[in-house]
Amino acid sequence: MKFSLWLWPYGRWGGIEAMGDAARRAEALGFASVSVSDHTISTTGPESDGVTAMWPDWSVLSTYLALQTTRLRILTSLVIPYRPVLPMAKQIATVDVVSKGRFPLAAAVGWLRPEFEMLGVDYRQRGSITDEYLQAMKILWSEEAPAFVGRHVSFKDIVFEPKCIKKPHVPIWVAGGSSPGPIRRLLEHGDGWMPMGGGLDQELRDTVVRVKEDVAAHGRDPDGITFRSTIGIGKANAALASISKSISVDDPAAVAPSESPDDVAAEVSSFEEAGFTELAINFSGESAGEVMEQLDWFGTR
């Protein structure tokens, strides 16, 4: 099992430097990656409950974290329909170059309808836009004379550089649940699958089995697919409560009660037994200092 430090919610860090400190510490503790999430704006209505307000630009933050580390993968979850595909593909390839091939892309279709409306993107077309953009980006990243004709984007007679360091292109992990769209997208484009957090229920277990069977039926090696989920560590704060299953720890920043390490180990083991190969860890600390203490508590167990 590999582990990823999920940085969100961002407002608790007090600045980008603290996120760099956390990434370096996670790398020293043996974490496999640091996770960056994506929103452009957050609306003020009830539909945005739990989204939080602070969202650094993904490309700047990912580049900064890449320069702060040497081994850690910079896993960035992008809402693919939010941005024009050509500049987005250029940003992704450039971050991959800066990171020396440490940039997996987690491709999401998005869910916050008012954000789509503010960005001028058709919410109803977000699935088809995502599919087409992924096809187009793979061509841009891998072909010397890229050309593509689609409903949402077309290009020809262009030069696209730099190419990704990772060949043929950055790994693409599909973010989404067990509905047909994300699973089809995984089979067509994906090197990994990232359902949202919320605990390990039977549906999730069954989906992992089914996805592995489908991958094998498509002539691919199921062991080559990353299966990743999310767990929360510590008492849930307001931002985490809506999306993460938290493990109750009276004081996870200090020496936890004797049963708490066992609870964490059991949670990790249950995901591993279900076929997951990586877990994003979202610590519940509400300040940079609290998260760093929780990170050390987890990493030294």
N, C-alpha and C positions, 0 to 999 in steps of 0.2 A: 504493500500500500504506500502510495506517495501522498504528500500533503502540500497544500497551497495556502498561503496567507491571503485571505480576502480583505482588502483594505476598506471597503465600504462598511459603514457610513463615513464619509470623508470629513464631515464637520468636526469630528472629535479630535483630529490630529493637530489642529492649530497651525498647520502649515505643511508645505510639501517636504521640507527637510526632515520632519519627523517620519514621514512615510519612507523616505530614503533610509533613515536609521533602522526602521522596522524591516525593510527588505534586506538590508545587509545582515541584520541579526537572524532573520529567517534563513538566509543562505548559510550562515555559520552553523545553525542548528540542524541543517540537513533537509530543509524544505525543498521541494522540487520546483515550486513556482510561486509567484505573487500574482494575485488576480485583480484586474482593473475592470470596472463596470462603466456603463455608458448611459447617460441621458444628456440632452442638450439644454432643456429647460424643465422646470417642474411647475405645473400650474398650481393655483392657490385653492382650487376646489376640492371637494371630498374625494374625487377620483384619484388624487395624488397622495392620499394618506399612506405613510410609510416610505414614500419615495425620497424624502429629505430634500434639502435645498442646495447643498454644496456638491457640484459636479465639475471637477477640473476637466479640461479638454483631454480626451483620451490619448491623443498622439503626443502631446507635450509630456503628460505624466508618464506614459510608457517609455518614451525616450529618456527621460530623467532617471527612471528606475533602471533602465538598461545600463546607463552610464555609472550607476552606483553599485552595480553587481558584476560578477564575472561568469557565474554558472547558472543562476536562477533563471528559469523561463519567465517571460513577461506575458502571461496569458490575459488577453484583452477581449472582453465580450462587447461586440459592436452590434447596434441595431442597424442592420445592413441597409434598409430602405431610406434612412434619414439623410443620406448624403449622395451627391452625384458620384457615379461609380469611378470615373477616371481619376479625380483627385483622391478619392478614398483608396483606390488601388495603389496610387503613388505613395501615399502616406504609409500604408501597410508595408510595402516593399522597402521603403526607406528605413522604417523602424527595424525591420528584420536585418537590414544591412548594418545599422548602428549596433544592434544587439548581437551581431555575428551569428545569426540564425537561431535566436532564442525567442521567437515570437510565434506562438500558436494563436490563431484567430478563432474565437468562439462566435459563431454567426447566429444572431437572434433576429426575429422578425418584428419584435416590439409589441406593446400592448396598450400603451397610454394614448388613447385616441386624441385628446386635446393637443398633445405634443405633435402628433402627425399633422393636425390641422394648422398649428402655428408654423410648422416647417413647410407647409404647402405640399404635403405628400398624401396621396389617396390612401386612407386607412384600409379600405376594402381590397386594395391591390397589393398590400404589403407582402403577402406570400409569394405572388408571382414576381414581384420586383426582386425579392430576395433570391429566388431561384435563378432569375436571369442575370442578376449582378454577380452571383457566384460563378456562373458559367463564363461571363465576360472577364472577370478578374483572373480566373485560371488561365485564360488565353493570353491576357496581358502579361502575366507573370512568367509564362513558359514559352511563348512563341516569338521568333525573331521578327516576323511580319504580322503582328496581330490584326485580326479582322473579325468582326462580329455583326450580325444583323438580328435585332430583336424588337419586341414591342416597346420596351422602355429605354433601350440604349442601342446605338449602332455606331460602328467606327471601322475605318479602313485607311490604308495608305498613311499609317502613323508609325512613329518610333516610340517605344515605351522603355525607358530606363530610369533607375536601376531595376534589374530583376532581383527576385528574392535570393538570399543566400541559400536557404533550404531548397533542395530540388525535389520535384519540379516546381514546388511553391511552398509557402508556409502551410503547416498542418491546419486543417479546417475542422473544428469541433462544432457540432450542431447543438445550439442551445434551444431547449424546448421540452415539452412533455411527451407523453406517450401517444398523442393523437397521430393520425396518419401522415399529416404534413411533415412534422419534424423527422419521423422515422424514414419516410421516403427521401427526404433531403439528406439524411445520414447515409443511406444506401447509395445515393447518387454522387455525393460530394464529400462525405464526412470521414474524418480520421478519428473522431471521438464524439461522444454524446454527453450532454450536460443537462439533465432535468433540473428544475428548480428544487431548492431545499424543502423540507417539510416532513422528514421522517421516512422510514423504510417500511412501506406497506406492501401487501401482497401484490397489488397491481404493478408496483415498481419492480418487484422481484420477477414477476411474470414477463414484464416488458424486456428486461435484460435477457432472459432466456430466449424470448421470441426474436429480439434483435440479433443475437448471436446466430440463431438458426437462419435468419434472413440473410445475414452477411455471408455465411457459408454457402447458402444457395446461390448467391451472386458471384461465387468463385473467389471470395476474399477470405483472408484468415481472421477469424473472430478475435484471436489473441493480439492482433495488430490494432484493434480498436480500443481507445481509452474510454472507460466508463467512469464518469465523475459525478459526484453529488456534493451536497453541502451539509455540514453540521454546525451548530452553534455551541460554544463553550462558555459557561457562566450563566448568571441570572440574566434573563432577557431584558434588554432595554427597549424603549418604545420602538426604535427603528427596526430592531431585529425581530420583534415579536411576530410580525406579519408574514415573514418568509422563512425563518430558521427554526428548527427544532432545537431548543436549548437544553443543556444538561444543568440541573440545579446544583450549584456549588456555593457554599456559604461564603467563602472567600477564596476564589480561585487564584487571586494574585499572591496569596501567601501559601502556606502548607495546607492543602485541602483536607477535609475529613477523610478518614482512611478508605471509605468506600468509594469516594469520588474518582480516584484513578481507575478503579475497577469499572465504574460506570462508563468512563470514557473509553477504556479498552474494549468493553463489551459493545459499545456503539460502533467503534471502528471495525471490530471483528464481524459484526452483523452485516455491514456493508461489503466487507471483503468476501464473506461467504456468499453473498448475493451476486458477486461478479464484478463489483466496482474495483477500479484500480487506482483511483485518486479521490481524495476528499479535500474540498475547500473548507478551511477552518475560519469561522467568523467569531472572533472573540468579542465578548459583550462589553468590554471596558468602554467607558464614556470619555476617556481622555487618552492621550498618547502614552502617558506613564502607566495607566492601568492596563492598556493593551500590551505594552512591552512586558509587564510583569506576568500577565497571563500567557504570553508567547513563551517566556522562559519556563513558566510552570509546565506548559504542555511539552515543549521541546526537550526538556531534561528528564521527562518521565521514561 
